[in-house]
Amino acid sequence: MKKGIVHKLFLLTAGLCLFLIAVIFALQTVFFKQFYAHQKVKDVQSAIQAYAQGYVKHAANAQETAKLEQDFYQKYNTWITVLDSRGNLQNTDDYYMEIKLDRAYDYPAYSGRTIKIPLYSFINVEDFYSDNLFVTPWIKEGEPVAFEGLIMKEQLAIQRMAKYKSGLREEGQLENRQMVNKEYEVVNRYPSPPTQYHETYPSILATGMITKVEIPEGAGGSRYTNHLFLNRIKAFQADLLYGDFDHTANANQMLNYEENHVNYKIFVNPIKDRNGNSGYLFAMTSLQPVNEAVGMIKNYYVYIIIATLLLALLVSFYYSRRIAQPLLRINRTARQMAALDFSEKIKVTTRDEIGDLSNSINELSERLHAHILRLEEDIEKEKQLERTRKEFISGVSHELKTPLSVIQSCLSVLKDGVASHKRDHYFAAMENEVNRMNLLIVDMLELAKYESGTYKMNMDTFAIDAVIRRICAKLAGEIEDKRLQLHVSLIPAEVVANELRIEQVIVNFLTNAIRYTPEEESIYITIAEEPDSVKVSIENKGAHIPDDQLEKIWDRFYRGEPSRHRSTGGTGLGLAISKKIMEMHGVPYGVTNTEDGVMFYFYLNKKT
């Protein structure tokens, strides 16, 4: 079964669109999450580099630093802060307490010292704002306090705090949960047997007095309300102090973290302030938006696929019709050209290859049409020549039959010796028939020349009135023999025509008028001037031509009534020859019955 180009283009385009939809679906389903995570990590890393430069400029201003952190989160949906070399938040002078130690068990050197403890590691800032009596009633100046912790690389890391030493393991104590989780990992990291007690158990137990408590006010507290981010900071601090984080490496590090089935990326970049102090840029971003988006897309894919499928089908149909339509027009035009119909042309609407093809086919159609017309003209000329030859042979055969019969009869009479006294009469009759045959052949050859279509009529300028006078003078004898009255009304006029052939037409018309005008009747020859032409009329009185035969008199060998037969003279070709001459001049001509006669007329173009 034959498939049209529209059908093929439609199937190809629709298949391609569906393939692209399937590829996009597969890419979004399989690779989009990885692409999103990779791109977001790349963007955040670049943003962190820019943030580091801005932080160095504003490191001494706590408010500017907080504003930088907020702006960074709003722009990149990523939490960021700066930690010191021990993993503590920088610029925490608005949320801490000071303790003056009165006794440090196993570490006497710490007795009498005043230490500064960041409170975000132990107490949520909301508890202070809500006056949580269960958590914070004793966190105030002048109250006693006890704590235990670890000495890690000569740095104090507090794990628990309570009002009294006896409450450190009870319900009311405060904990740094991330440090507590690391508590039992310390033991295996020290040599055994110990050389000193604190080398095996590097813990510290101390008591003291709270000398100062600072709590943030207003918007400043918002820095400590992101507990997930603070927990990751404290976990990083525990790893840093316990040695689980390679703080000697200067390279940026990236960690993965999952909480409640949500994936996070943590970025840790070493940094130095203007004074050369080391620290860390700590950032955390969530990958949850891509999970939600992918889940939503999967649920919405049914509607997307249906809508996209309909759109792809409509676009494919329109596209296939749009592309195939000019090709269909080209095919239709080519079929018409094959049937030799060159009337339709292809409308060119584009300037591409299809437009070039349309122009080429239009040009081919025009050339073929011109060549075929020329060929048809040549064929028609050949047919005309063939018809002329056949008509010439037929006419000669018909017209020569009678004179040959007359000559044959005369020769028979002369041969038999019958009526020898009329010998001269028979010779005269035969001579007359021979002359008539000679005239007939000359006229038929001339008519065949005109009808062949190969004769070219050369035009020149001459005075038509002079030609008429010359012809009248030449035929004056014939006019006088029939005692006819010739009336000539001429005006000077120059025309553009073939003088010899026009003279032949006038002779034929005037000779015909003389032949068929009764004796002692009149013939009128007139010239009438019109704006662009000259009308020549030759009218003979005393005879009419039946109206139904007015057009037939131009036919060769036509004789319409008894008075118009070959015995009266003429070959019956004069008017046919005149007709061809007029047609080759391209001017009007004709014959009409007047009130008491017949008028032949023709027009000639005036000289401009």
C-alpha positions as CSV (number, residue, x, y, z in Angstrom):
1,M,0.0,0.0,0.0
2,K,1.4,3.4,-1.0
3,K,2.0,5.8,1.9
4,G,1.9,9.5,1.2
5,I,4.6,11.9,2.2
6,V,2.3,13.6,4.7
7,H,1.7,10.3,6.4
8,K,5.4,9.5,6.5
9,L,6.4,12.9,7.8
10,F,3.7,12.8,10.4
11,L,4.9,9.4,11.7
12,L,8.5,10.4,11.6
13,T,7.9,13.7,13.5
14,A,5.5,12.2,16.0
15,G,7.9,9.4,16.7
16,L,10.8,11.8,17.1
17,C,8.7,13.9,19.6
18,L,7.7,10.8,21.5
19,F,11.3,9.7,21.6
20,L,12.4,13.0,23.0
21,I,9.6,12.9,25.6
22,A,10.7,9.4,26.7
23,V,14.4,10.6,26.9
24,I,13.5,13.7,28.9
25,F,11.3,11.5,31.2
26,A,14.2,9.1,31.7
27,L,16.7,11.8,32.3
28,Q,14.5,13.6,34.8
29,T,13.7,10.3,36.6
30,V,17.2,8.9,36.7
31,F,19.7,11.7,36.4
32,F,18.0,14.9,37.5
33,K,18.6,14.3,41.2
34,Q,22.3,13.8,40.6
35,F,22.5,16.7,38.3
36,Y,20.6,19.0,40.7
37,A,22.9,17.9,43.6
38,H,26.0,18.4,41.6
39,Q,25.0,21.8,40.3
40,K,23.8,23.0,43.7
41,V,27.1,21.8,45.3
42,K,29.0,23.6,42.6
43,D,27.0,26.8,43.1
44,V,27.3,26.7,46.9
45,Q,31.0,26.1,46.7
46,S,31.4,29.2,44.5
47,A,29.2,31.2,46.8
48,I,31.2,30.1,49.9
49,Q,34.4,31.4,48.2
50,A,32.8,34.8,47.7
51,Y,31.4,34.7,51.3
52,A,34.9,34.1,52.6
53,Q,36.2,37.3,51.0
54,G,33.3,39.3,52.4
55,Y,33.7,37.9,55.9
56,V,37.4,38.9,56.1
57,K,36.3,42.5,55.4
58,H,33.6,42.5,58.2
59,A,35.0,40.0,60.7
60,A,35.3,42.5,63.5
61,N,31.6,43.6,63.2
62,A,29.2,41.0,64.8
63,Q,26.1,42.7,63.3
64,E,27.6,42.8,59.8
65,T,28.6,39.1,60.1
66,A,25.1,38.2,61.1
67,K,23.6,40.1,58.2
68,L,26.0,38.3,55.8
69,E,24.8,35.0,57.2
70,Q,21.1,35.9,56.7
71,D,21.7,37.3,53.2
72,F,23.6,34.1,52.2
73,Y,20.7,31.9,53.5
74,Q,18.1,33.9,51.7
75,K,20.0,33.8,48.4
76,Y,21.3,30.3,48.4
77,N,19.0,28.5,50.9
78,T,22.2,27.5,52.7
79,W,23.1,28.1,56.4
80,I,26.7,29.4,56.9
81,T,28.8,30.5,59.8
82,V,32.4,30.8,60.9
83,L,34.0,28.7,63.6
84,D,37.2,29.2,65.5
85,S,40.1,26.7,65.5
86,R,38.3,24.8,68.4
87,G,35.0,24.5,66.5
88,N,33.2,27.2,68.5
89,L,31.0,29.8,66.9
90,Q,32.7,33.2,66.3
91,N,31.1,36.3,67.7
92,T,29.1,34.6,70.6
93,D,29.6,37.5,73.0
94,D,25.9,37.8,73.3
95,Y,25.2,34.3,74.6
96,Y,27.7,32.9,77.1
97,M,28.4,32.6,80.8
98,E,31.6,33.0,82.9
99,I,32.6,30.6,85.7
100,K,35.3,31.2,88.2
101,L,36.7,27.8,89.2
102,D,37.4,27.1,92.9
103,R,38.5,23.5,92.5
104,A,39.5,21.3,89.5
105,Y,39.8,17.7,90.4
106,D,42.9,15.9,88.9
107,Y,43.9,19.2,87.2
108,P,44.9,21.5,90.0
109,A,46.3,24.0,87.5
110,Y,42.7,25.0,86.5
111,S,41.8,25.9,90.1
112,G,41.2,29.7,90.4
113,R,40.8,30.2,86.7
114,T,37.9,32.0,85.0
115,I,36.5,30.3,82.0
116,K,34.0,31.4,79.3
117,I,31.4,28.8,78.2
118,P,29.2,29.3,75.1
119,L,25.6,28.6,76.2
120,Y,24.3,27.5,72.8
121,S,26.1,24.2,73.4
122,F,23.9,23.4,76.4
123,I,20.7,25.5,76.5
124,N,18.3,26.5,73.7
125,V,17.9,30.2,73.6
126,E,14.1,29.8,73.5
127,D,14.2,28.4,77.1
128,F,15.4,31.8,78.3
129,Y,12.8,33.7,76.4
130,S,10.0,31.5,77.8
131,D,11.3,31.5,81.4
132,N,11.6,27.7,81.4
133,L,12.0,27.2,85.2
134,F,12.8,23.5,84.8
135,V,15.9,24.2,82.7
136,T,17.3,27.6,83.6
137,P,16.4,28.6,87.2
138,W,20.0,28.3,88.5
139,I,21.7,29.8,85.4
140,K,22.4,33.2,86.9
141,E,25.1,35.2,88.5
142,G,26.2,34.1,92.0
143,E,24.9,30.6,91.7
144,P,27.2,27.6,92.2
145,V,28.0,25.3,89.3
146,A,29.7,22.0,88.7
147,F,30.8,20.5,85.4
148,E,32.7,17.6,84.0
149,G,34.4,17.3,80.7
150,L,37.6,16.3,78.9
151,I,41.0,17.7,78.3
152,M,41.6,17.1,74.7
153,K,45.0,18.3,73.4
154,E,45.2,20.8,76.3
155,Q,41.7,22.1,75.5
156,L,38.8,21.9,77.9
157,A,35.6,20.4,76.4
158,I,32.7,20.5,78.8
159,Q,30.2,17.6,78.6
160,R,27.8,18.2,81.5
161,M,26.8,20.9,83.9
162,A,24.7,21.0,87.0
163,K,24.2,23.2,90.0
164,Y,26.0,20.8,92.3
165,K,28.5,18.0,91.7
166,S,26.0,15.4,92.9
167,G,23.6,16.3,90.1
168,L,25.9,15.8,87.1
169,R,24.4,12.3,86.5
170,E,20.8,13.2,87.4
171,E,17.8,14.4,85.4
172,G,18.3,18.2,85.9
173,Q,21.8,18.3,84.4
174,L,22.6,20.1,81.1
175,E,24.5,18.2,78.4
176,N,26.4,18.9,75.3
177,R,24.9,15.8,73.6
178,Q,27.4,15.6,70.8
179,M,30.3,15.6,73.3
180,V,28.6,13.0,75.5
181,N,28.2,10.7,72.6
182,K,31.9,10.8,72.1
183,E,32.7,10.2,75.8
184,Y,33.4,6.5,75.7
185,E,35.4,6.7,72.4
186,V,38.2,8.4,74.3
187,V,39.4,5.5,76.3
188,N,40.8,3.4,73.5
189,R,42.8,6.3,72.2
190,Y,45.2,6.5,75.1
191,P,48.1,4.1,76.0
192,S,47.7,1.3,78.5
193,P,49.1,0.9,81.1
194,P,48.8,4.7,81.8
195,T,51.8,6.7,82.8
196,Q,49.4,9.2,84.5
197,Y,45.8,8.9,85.5
198,H,44.5,11.6,83.2
199,E,46.2,10.0,80.2
200,T,43.9,7.1,80.5
201,Y,40.9,9.1,81.6
202,P,41.5,12.6,80.3
203,S,38.4,13.9,82.2
204,I,38.1,16.9,84.4
205,L,35.6,17.5,87.3
206,A,35.4,21.1,88.6
207,T,33.2,23.3,90.7
208,G,32.9,27.1,90.7
209,M,30.7,30.1,90.8
210,I,28.8,31.8,87.9
211,T,30.1,35.3,87.6
212,K,28.4,36.5,84.4
213,V,25.5,35.4,82.1
214,E,24.9,37.1,78.7
215,I,21.7,36.4,76.8
216,P,20.9,37.9,73.3
217,E,18.1,40.3,72.9
218,G,15.8,41.0,69.9
219,A,16.8,39.6,66.5
220,G,20.2,38.6,67.7
221,G,18.7,35.4,69.2
222,S,17.6,34.1,65.8
223,R,21.2,33.0,65.2
224,Y,20.8,30.3,67.8
225,T,17.3,29.0,66.9
226,N,18.4,26.7,64.1
227,H,19.0,23.6,66.2
228,L,19.7,21.3,63.3
229,F,22.5,23.5,62.1
230,L,23.8,24.0,65.7
231,N,23.8,20.2,66.3
232,R,25.9,19.7,63.2
233,I,28.3,22.4,64.4
234,K,28.6,20.7,67.8
235,A,29.1,17.3,66.1
236,F,31.8,18.9,64.0
237,Q,33.4,20.4,67.1
238,A,33.3,17.0,68.9
239,D,35.0,15.3,65.8
240,L,37.5,18.1,65.7
241,L,38.4,17.9,69.4
242,Y,38.5,14.1,69.4
243,G,40.7,14.1,66.4
244,D,38.2,12.6,64.0
245,F,38.4,15.6,61.7
246,D,41.8,16.3,60.0
247,H,42.2,19.9,61.0
248,T,45.7,20.0,59.6
249,A,44.5,19.6,56.0
250,N,44.1,22.9,54.2
251,A,41.8,21.5,51.5
252,N,38.0,22.1,51.5
253,Q,36.0,19.2,52.7
254,M,32.4,18.1,51.9
255,L,30.3,15.8,54.1
256,N,27.0,14.0,53.6
257,Y,24.4,14.0,56.3
258,E,20.8,12.6,56.5
259,E,18.1,13.6,59.0
260,N,14.5,12.3,58.9
261,H,15.1,11.0,55.3
262,V,16.4,14.3,54.2
263,N,19.8,14.6,52.6
264,Y,22.1,17.5,53.5
265,K,25.5,18.6,52.2
266,I,28.0,20.0,54.8
267,F,30.9,22.2,53.6
268,V,34.0,22.8,55.8
269,N,36.5,25.2,54.4
270,P,39.6,26.4,56.2
271,I,39.8,30.2,56.7
272,K,42.1,32.8,58.2
273,D,41.1,36.3,59.5
274,R,43.1,39.5,59.0
275,N,45.2,38.6,62.0
276,G,46.1,35.2,60.6
277,N,44.0,33.3,63.1
278,S,42.8,30.0,61.7
279,G,39.1,29.0,61.6
280,Y,36.5,27.2,59.5
281,L,33.7,28.3,57.2
282,F,30.9,25.9,58.1
283,A,28.0,25.7,55.7
284,M,25.0,23.3,55.4
285,T,22.4,23.0,52.6
286,S,19.4,20.8,52.1
287,L,18.8,18.6,49.0
288,Q,15.1,18.2,50.0
289,P,13.7,20.5,47.3
290,V,14.8,18.3,44.5
291,N,13.3,15.2,46.2
292,E,10.0,17.0,46.6
293,A,10.2,18.3,43.0
294,V,11.0,14.8,41.6
295,G,8.2,13.3,43.6
296,M,5.7,15.9,42.4
297,I,6.9,15.5,38.8
298,K,6.4,11.7,39.0
299,N,2.8,12.2,40.1
300,Y,2.2,14.9,37.6
301,Y,3.8,13.1,34.7
302,V,0.6,11.5,33.6
303,Y,-0.9,14.9,32.8
304,I,2.3,16.2,31.3
305,I,2.6,13.1,29.0
306,I,-1.0,13.4,27.9
307,A,-0.7,17.2,27.2
308,T,2.7,16.8,25.6
309,L,1.5,13.9,23.5
310,L,-1.5,15.9,22.2
311,L,0.8,18.9,21.5
312,A,3.3,16.7,19.7
313,L,0.6,15.1,17.5
314,L,-0.8,18.5,16.6
315,V,2.6,20.0,15.9
316,S,3.6,16.9,13.9
317,F,0.5,17.0,11.8
318,Y,0.9,20.8,11.2
319,Y,4.6,20.4,10.5
320,S,4.1,17.5,8.1
321,R,1.4,19.3,6.2
322,R,3.5,22.5,6.1
323,I,6.5,20.7,4.7
324,A,4.6,18.4,2.4
325,Q,2.1,21.0,1.0
326,P,4.6,22.6,-1.5
327,L,5.8,19.1,-2.5
328,L,2.3,18.1,-3.2
329,R,1.7,21.2,-5.3
330,I,5.0,20.4,-7.2
331,N,3.8,16.9,-7.8
332,R,0.4,18.1,-9.0
333,T,2.0,20.6,-11.3
334,A,4.4,18.0,-12.6
335,R,1.5,15.7,-13.4
336,Q,-0.2,18.5,-15.3
337,M,3.0,19.1,-17.2
338,A,3.1,15.4,-18.1
339,A,-0.4,15.8,-19.5
340,L,0.8,18.9,-21.5
341,D,-1.1,21.3,-19.3
342,F,1.1,24.3,-18.5
343,S,-1.6,26.6,-17.2
344,E,-0.8,26.2,-13.5
345,K,2.2,27.8,-11.9
346,I,3.6,26.9,-8.5
347,K,3.3,29.7,-5.9
348,V,6.7,30.4,-4.4
349,T,6.4,31.3,-0.7
350,T,9.9,30.4,0.6
351,R,13.5,31.1,-0.2
352,D,14.8,27.6,0.6
353,E,15.5,24.5,-1.5
354,I,11.8,23.9,-2.0
355,G,11.4,27.5,-3.3
356,D,14.3,27.0,-5.7
357,L,12.8,23.7,-6.9
358,S,9.4,25.5,-7.4
359,N,11.2,28.3,-9.5
360,S,13.0,25.7,-11.5
361,I,9.8,23.8,-12.3
362,N,8.0,27.0,-13.2
363,E,10.8,27.9,-15.6
364,L,10.8,24.4,-17.0
365,S,7.1,24.7,-17.5
366,E,7.4,28.0,-19.4
367,R,10.2,26.7,-21.6
368,L,8.4,23.4,-22.4
369,H,5.2,25.4,-23.1
370,A,7.0,27.7,-25.5
371,H,8.8,24.8,-27.2
372,I,5.6,22.8,-27.5
373,L,3.7,25.9,-28.9
374,R,6.5,26.4,-31.4
375,L,6.4,22.7,-32.2
376,E,2.6,22.8,-32.6
377,E,3.0,25.8,-34.9
378,D,5.5,23.9,-37.0
379,I,3.3,20.9,-37.0
380,E,0.3,23.0,-38.0
381,K,2.4,24.5,-40.8
382,E,3.3,21.1,-42.0
383,K,-0.3,20.1,-41.9
384,Q,-1.2,23.2,-43.7
385,L,1.4,22.5,-46.3
386,E,0.1,18.9,-46.6
387,R,-3.5,20.2,-46.9
388,T,-2.3,22.7,-49.5
389,R,-0.6,20.0,-51.5
390,K,-3.7,17.8,-51.3
391,E,-6.0,20.6,-52.2
392,F,-3.7,21.7,-55.0
393,I,-3.6,18.2,-56.5
394,S,-7.4,17.8,-56.0
395,G,-8.1,21.2,-57.5
396,V,-5.8,20.7,-60.4
397,S,-7.3,17.3,-61.1
398,H,-10.8,18.7,-60.9
399,E,-10.2,21.9,-62.9
400,L,-8.0,20.3,-65.5
401,K,-10.4,17.5,-66.2
402,T,-12.7,19.7,-68.3
403,P,-10.2,21.5,-70.5
404,L,-8.3,18.2,-71.0
405,S,-11.6,16.6,-72.1
406,V,-12.2,19.5,-74.5
407,I,-8.7,19.1,-76.0
408,Q,-9.1,15.3,-76.2
409,S,-12.4,15.8,-78.1
410,C,-10.9,18.3,-80.5
411,L,-8.0,16.0,-81.2
412,S,-10.3,13.1,-81.9
413,V,-12.3,15.1,-84.3
414,L,-9.2,16.3,-86.1
415,K,-7.7,12.8,-86.1
416,D,-10.9,11.3,-87.7
417,G,-11.0,14.1,-90.3
418,V,-14.5,15.0,-89.5
419,A,-15.5,18.6,-90.1
420,S,-12.2,19.4,-91.6
421,H,-13.6,22.8,-92.6
422,K,-13.6,23.7,-88.8
423,R,-10.0,22.8,-88.3
424,D,-9.0,26.4,-87.3
425,H,-11.9,26.5,-84.9
426,Y,-10.8,23.4,-83.1
427,F,-7.2,24.6,-82.9
428,A,-8.4,27.9,-81.4
429,A,-10.5,26.1,-78.9
430,M,-7.6,23.9,-77.8
431,E,-5.3,27.0,-77.5
432,N,-7.9,28.8,-75.4
433,E,-8.1,25.7,-73.1
434,V,-4.3,25.6,-72.8
435,N,-4.1,29.3,-71.9
436,R,-6.9,28.7,-69.3
437,M,-5.0,25.8,-67.8
438,N,-1.8,27.9,-67.7
439,L,-3.6,30.7,-65.8
440,L,-5.3,28.2,-63.5
441,I,-2.0,26.6,-62.5
442,V,-0.3,30.0,-61.9
443,D,-3.2,31.0,-59.6
444,M,-3.2,27.7,-57.8
445,L,0.6,27.9,-57.2
446,E,0.3,31.5,-55.9
447,L,-2.6,30.5,-53.6
448,A,-0.6,27.5,-52.3
449,K,2.3,29.8,-51.6
450,Y,0.1,32.0,-49.4
451,E,-1.5,29.1,-47.6
452,S,1.8,27.4,-46.9
453,G,2.5,29.8,-44.0
454,T,6.1,30.2,-45.2
455,Y,5.6,33.3,-47.3
456,K,6.6,36.6,-45.6
457,M,4.8,39.8,-46.6
458,N,7.2,42.7,-46.9
459,M,5.6,46.1,-46.1
460,D,6.4,49.5,-47.6
461,T,4.7,52.9,-48.0
462,F,2.9,54.0,-51.2
463,A,0.0,56.1,-52.4
464,I,-3.1,53.9,-52.7
465,D,-4.9,56.4,-55.0
466,A,-2.1,56.2,-57.6
467,V,-2.3,52.4,-57.6
468,I,-6.0,52.6,-58.2
469,R,-5.6,55.0,-61.1
470,R,-3.0,52.9,-62.7
471,I,-5.2,49.7,-62.5
472,C,-8.2,51.6,-63.9
473,A,-6.1,52.7,-66.8
474,K,-4.9,49.1,-67.4
475,L,-8.5,47.7,-67.4
476,A,-10.1,50.6,-69.3
477,G,-10.4,48.5,-72.4
478,E,-12.4,45.7,-70.7
479,I,-14.7,48.4,-69.2
480,E,-15.3,50.0,-72.6
481,D,-16.0,46.6,-74.2
482,K,-19.0,46.1,-71.9
483,R,-20.0,49.8,-72.1
484,L,-19.7,50.1,-68.3
485,Q,-19.6,53.4,-66.5
486,L,-16.7,53.7,-64.0
487,H,-17.1,56.3,-61.2
488,V,-13.9,57.0,-59.2
489,S,-13.9,59.0,-56.0
490,L,-10.3,59.2,-54.7
491,I,-8.4,61.2,-52.2
492,P,-4.6,61.3,-51.7
493,A,-3.6,58.7,-49.1
494,E,-0.4,57.0,-48.2
495,V,-0.7,53.5,-46.7
496,V,1.7,50.8,-45.2
497,A,1.3,47.5,-47.1
498,N,2.8,45.3,-49.8
499,E,2.1,47.4,-53.0
500,L,2.3,44.5,-55.5
501,R,-0.1,42.3,-53.5
502,I,-2.6,45.1,-52.8
503,E,-2.5,45.9,-56.5
504,Q,-3.3,42.2,-57.1
505,V,-6.3,42.4,-54.7
506,I,-7.7,45.5,-56.5
507,V,-7.3,43.9,-59.9
508,N,-9.2,40.8,-58.6
509,F,-12.0,42.9,-57.1
510,L,-12.3,45.2,-60.2
511,T,-12.0,42.3,-62.7
512,N,-14.7,40.4,-60.7
513,A,-16.9,43.5,-60.8
514,I,-16.4,44.0,-64.6
515,R,-17.2,40.3,-65.2
516,Y,-20.4,40.2,-63.3
517,T,-21.8,43.7,-63.9
518,P,-24.5,43.8,-66.7
519,E,-23.7,45.9,-69.7
520,E,-24.2,49.7,-69.5
521,E,-24.3,49.5,-65.6
522,S,-22.0,51.3,-63.3
523,I,-18.9,50.5,-61.1
524,Y,-18.0,52.8,-58.2
525,I,-14.5,53.0,-56.7
526,T,-14.0,55.1,-53.6
527,I,-11.4,55.9,-51.0
528,A,-12.6,56.9,-47.5
529,E,-10.2,58.2,-44.9
530,E,-10.6,57.2,-41.2
531,P,-8.5,58.2,-38.2
532,D,-5.9,55.4,-38.4
533,S,-6.8,53.7,-41.7
534,V,-8.1,54.0,-45.3
535,K,-11.1,52.2,-46.6
536,V,-11.1,51.1,-50.3
537,S,-14.5,50.1,-51.8
538,I,-15.4,48.7,-55.2
539,E,-19.1,48.4,-55.9
540,N,-20.8,47.0,-59.0
541,K,-24.5,47.7,-59.8
542,G,-27.1,45.3,-61.2
543,A,-26.4,42.0,-59.5
544,H,-26.7,40.6,-55.9
545,I,-25.2,37.6,-54.1
546,P,-27.5,35.6,-51.9
547,D,-26.9,36.4,-48.3
548,D,-26.2,32.7,-47.4
549,Q,-23.4,32.7,-50.0
550,L,-21.6,35.9,-49.1
551,E,-19.0,34.0,-47.0
552,K,-18.7,31.1,-49.4
553,I,-17.5,33.3,-52.3
554,W,-14.0,33.4,-50.7
555,D,-13.7,29.7,-51.1
556,R,-11.6,28.4,-54.0
557,F,-13.4,27.3,-57.1
558,Y,-16.7,28.5,-55.7
559,R,-19.4,29.5,-58.2
560,G,-22.7,30.3,-56.5
561,E,-25.2,30.8,-59.4
562,P,-25.5,29.9,-63.1
563,S,-24.1,33.1,-64.3
564,R,-20.9,32.4,-62.2
565,H,-19.4,29.5,-64.0
566,R,-16.0,28.8,-65.7
567,S,-17.3,29.7,-69.2
568,T,-17.6,33.3,-68.2
569,G,-13.9,33.5,-67.5
570,G,-11.7,33.3,-64.4
571,T,-10.3,30.4,-62.5
572,G,-12.4,30.7,-59.3
573,L,-9.3,31.4,-57.3
574,G,-9.1,35.2,-57.4
575,L,-11.2,35.9,-54.3
576,A,-9.4,33.1,-52.4
577,I,-6.1,34.7,-53.2
578,S,-7.3,38.1,-52.2
579,K,-8.6,36.7,-48.9
580,K,-5.2,35.2,-48.0
581,I,-3.5,38.5,-48.9
582,M,-5.8,40.5,-46.6
583,E,-5.3,38.0,-43.8
584,M,-1.5,38.3,-44.2
585,H,-1.8,42.1,-43.9
586,G,-4.0,41.7,-40.8
587,V,-6.6,44.2,-41.9
588,P,-10.4,43.9,-42.1
589,Y,-12.0,43.1,-45.5
590,G,-15.4,41.8,-46.7
591,V,-18.3,41.8,-49.1
592,T,-21.8,43.1,-48.7
593,N,-25.0,43.5,-50.8
594,T,-26.0,47.1,-51.4
595,E,-29.4,48.4,-52.5
596,D,-28.8,47.5,-56.2
597,G,-25.5,45.7,-56.3
598,V,-22.5,44.2,-54.5
599,M,-19.6,46.0,-52.7
600,F,-16.2,44.6,-51.9
601,Y,-14.1,46.5,-49.5
602,F,-10.9,46.4,-47.4
603,Y,-8.9,48.6,-45.0
604,L,-5.2,49.6,-45.0
605,N,-3.2,51.2,-42.2
606,K,-2.3,54.8,-42.8
607,K,1.3,56.0,-42.7
608,T,2.0,57.5,-39.3
